[in-house]
Amino acid sequence: MRELAMGFFDSLFLSEEPTRIDEALKGVGPCVTTDMNAELTNTFTREESAFIPGRLIADNAILAFESFHFLKHTMQLLSREVERRCLYGVRVCREAPSISHLFFADDSLILCRADRKNAETIKGVLDLYQDASGQRLNMQKSELFFSPSTGVIEQNEVTQILAANVVSSPGKYLSIPAVVGRNKTMTFNHLKERIWKKFKGWKEKLLSYSGREILIKAIAQSIPTYHLGLFKFPSTLCSSIEGDLARFWWGYSGEKRQIYWVAWEKMCWSKQEGGLGYRDFESFNLAMLVKQL
């Protein structure tokens, strides 16, 4: 067990002695000024000491941690290569700005042209980062994704330089597909399937209408909320999801559905107007998208 545990963590965290630090910090503005450095190097007074009842010893290091965090996230190695025209990002349209990289909480996405020049530039930046920080990249967990228009020769050339795995789909991030094509109905159909899977786990025959109302409002309608705030859903997909909600509300037996005594549109009215206050998904989608303006 000890060897298995050590082997697992060794594959997760790879590091070595840092080098080339000065080269990596070229062009990066100083974050700690002379006055800040003087304050940081001063001797702690009794009031600032960590050895006071009710105070953590880590409280004195907050400023240093914040400074290091700021330094880490202002490493403009990729931006510097873009300014030198050694790295070309992608544009969603002609007038849009070029995007070369996106950094998330625990993931990094680098966007570039599929050619030797861009691949060698990225390779150089990654090598410089590894040498300066002492951290090693795990290329087994790194992936390459090419657009359908990229030729086989270009793909092989870039893959040979970066030595990463090639995937046909970039997968998902925060349950959202990294690439959303024109057919959004197919892209987000998994949400409809997820809602219906929830319905199959509930026995509507054993639930009162009040119980069904709570389940629909609290669980089923909340599943696609995050996605509705980012993308404009097709009307057909919204209608299909609402159809599944109505099917659960009125009851179903296998593929046979019950009679719908009231239209779903009227059930979306507020209770003061005689409805049940369900969401109109298309209207809710537009309301969520307005927040982006």
N, C-alpha and C positions, 0 to 999 in steps of 0.2 A: 504494500500500500504506500509505503514511503517513497519508493521509486516512481510509482505511478503519479503520485501527487507532485513530486518534483519535476517530472517530465511534463506534466500539464502546465504548471506555472512557468517553466522555462520557455515553453512555446508561446506563452502569452506576453511575457515581458523580456525583451532582449535589449541590452544596453552595453556600452563600452565607454572607455575614457574619452571625453569630448576633446575635439581639436578644431581648428579653423574657425574659432569663435569670432575673431576680429573680422574675417571675411564675411561671415554671416550677418554681422551687425553693421556693415557698411550701408550707409543710406538710411539707417533707422535713427530717428531723432531721439535724443536722451529724454528719458521719462523722469529720472531723479535729478533734480537741480543741485547746485552746490549748497544752497540753504537747506534743502531737504536732507542732503547727506550729512550736514553738520548736526541737524536735529536727531537723525537716526543714530549717529555715533556718540551722542552725549551719554553720560552716565545716568542710569535710572535713579530718580529720587525715590524716597520712601513711599510717596503717594502713587508712583508709577510701578512700584514693585509688584510682582505677581504673588509674592508670599504674604497676602493679606486675606483674612477670612472672607469667603464668598467670591473670590476672584480666581479665574482660571489662569494657569501659567501661560496659556497660548494667547491670552488677550494682548500681551505686549508685542506679539509678532503680527498683528493684524495689518499694520501699515506695510510691513515688509512683504507679506503675502499679496496684498493688493498691488504693490508695485511690480512684483514678479509676474502676477497675472496679466497686468497691462502690457508688460514687456513681451510676454509670450504671444499675445494676440495682436501685436502690432509688427510682427515680423513680416516685412513687405518683400519677401524674396520673389514671390510670383509676380507681384505688381511691378517690381523693378524690371523683371524680364519682359513684361508687357510694354513698359515704357521704352525699352531698348528694341522693340519690334522683333524679339526673339521668340515670343509666345503670342499666339493669336487666339482670343476667346471666341465665343459664339454669340450671335445676335438672333433675337426672335423675329426681327424685321430690320429693314435698312436703317431706319432712324433710331432704333433702340441702341442703348449702350452695349458695349462688348463685355461679356462676363467670362472670366477665366477660371474662377474658383469660388466655391461656396463652402464655408466652414460651419458645421453644426456642432451639437454638444459632444458627440463622440464619433462623428463621421466627417470625412472631407471629400468633396466632389470637385475634380479638376476637369475643366472643359477646354478643348483645344482642337486644332486641325489634325487630321490623321496623316501626318507626314514625318519624315525623319528629323527635320529641324525642330519641330515642336516636341517630339518624343525625347530627343537628346537634351533639350532645354529642361524639360520636366525631370529627367533622370539626373541632370546636374544639380537642380534645386533640391531634390530629395536627398542626394548624396551629401550635399553641403549641410542640410538640416541634420542629417544623421551624425555627421562628423562633429558639428558644433554643439549639439545637444547631448550626444552620447546615447540617444535612443535609436533603436534599430527598427526599421519597418518590417512588418510581417507580410511578405508578398503573397503568401498563401491565402491571406484574407483580403487581398487587394484584387480588384476586378477591372477588366476593360470592356467597354461597351461601344460598339461602332454603329453608325447610322447605316441604314440599308443601302445607301448610295456609295459606301466606301468599298473600293475594290479589294480583291483578295490579296494582291501584292502589297498594297498599303497596310492592310491589317497584319500580315505576316511581319512586315518590317517594323511596325510599331510594337508588336507583341515581343519580337526578339529583343528590342532595346529595353523595354520596361519589365520584361519577364514576369508578367502577371497573367492570371487566368482570364480567358475570354468567355463572356456570358452572352446569351441571346437576349436577356432581359435584365435591366438594372435592379429589378426587385422593387421593394416598397420601403418607404421611410415614414415612420409614425402611421402605419397602416394605409398610407397613400402611395399609389404607384409613382415611381420616380419619373416615368414618361407617360404622359396622357395623350393619346392620339385623337383623331377626329371622331372616332366611334366611341363616344362617352357612355353610351348604353352598355356596350360590352365591357368597358373598363370598370364601371361601377356596378355591374350586375351582381357582384359578390355581396354588396350591401343588401340587395333584395333577397338573395339567398340566405343571408345571415338572419334577416328579420323573420323569414318564413321558417327557418330552423328553430327560432325561438318559439314560434307559434306551435310547432309540432310537439314541443316539450310541455306545452300547457294543455290541460284538459278543459276546453271551454265548456263542456257539458257540466262540469263540476263547479263552474264559476258563475256567479251572478253577473248581471250586466254592469253593476258597479265595479266588480272585480276586474272584468274585461276592460273597462274604461281606464282604470288605474294602470293596468299592465300596458295598454297601448300608449298612454300618455307618458308614463314614467320610463318605459324601457324601449318599446318598439320605435316610437317617434324620435327618441334621443340617439339612436344608433348612427344615423347619417348626418347628425348636426354638424360635426366638424368638417365633413366633406362639403356640405351645403354652403358653408361659409367661405369656401375656396374656389369652387367651380360652379358653372351654370349647368344644371342638370337638364337633359332633354325632357320635353313635356311627356313623351311616351314613358320614360322611366318613372317620373313622378306619378303618373296615372297608374302605372303597374304596381307601385308600392302602395298607393292608396287602395287599389283593388284588393291587395292581400290583407290590408287592415280591415276593410269592409267584410271580407270573407270570414275573418276570424270573429268579427263583431256579431255577425248574423248567424254564424255557425256553419259548419261544413261536415260532410261525411264522405271520406275518400275524395273522389273527384266530383262528387255531387254537392252543389251548394244550395243553401236555403234561399228563400225569397227575400229580396232586399226591399223592405217596405218604405224606406226613406233614402233619397239620393245622398251620396257622400258629400256633395256640395252643401246641402242643407245641414248635415251633421257637423260641418266645419264652422257654422255660425256660432256666435257666442250663446251662452245659456240664457242670457237676457232676451235674445232674439228667437229663442226656441230651439237652438241647436245644442250640441254637446261640447263645443269648444275644441274640436280636433284641429290639427294643423292642415292647412292647404299647402302642400309641399312646394308647389311652384311659387306661390306668393311668399312663403317663408324663405325659399331659396333666394329670391330677389332682395328680400329684406336683409338677409345675412350678407349678401354681396355689397350692399350699399355701405357697409361698415368700412370697406376698403377705400372708399373715396375720401 
